[in-house]
Amino acid sequence: MSDLPDPFDVALGARIRKRREALKVTQAQLAAAAEVTFQQIQKYERGVNRVSAARLALIAAFLQAHPADFYGYADQAADAGDPLSQLRRTHDGLELADSFVKMSEDHRRSLISIVRAMTGPSAGDLARMAAA
């Protein structure tokens, strides 16, 4: 048996660290939520120690994610350009999504108009313009 960390455990730990940092959470805060020491979080993030399914569920819940997100499937979607996955991975994106769902329908439409003005037309808008 090798003393080297398993590449899967290293990748899983890197995803945990990336998510934790995106949310501006310290290792100590995550450790308290996961009911382990911050040293254990360090070992998880380096892939030195394996994360049990139960512990991953605690970590994911605290990091506002699904446990499957840490297995890399969500990274593949984000790499493919899935804007929802990309939005979920940022602290500001989570805050924006949370605020957006709390808004009235009128405020949502207004916000979308503002965002479109700031970013330019979407692919759907361009298709509608071309058809007109």
Secondary structure, DSSP 8 states (H G I E B T S, - for coil): --SS--HHHHHHHHHHHHHHHHTT--HHHHHHHHTS-HHHHHHHHHTSS---HHHHHHHHHHTTS-GGGGGTHHHHHHHTT-HHHHHHTSHHHHHHHHHHHHS-HHHHHHHHHHHHHHH---HHHHHHHHH-
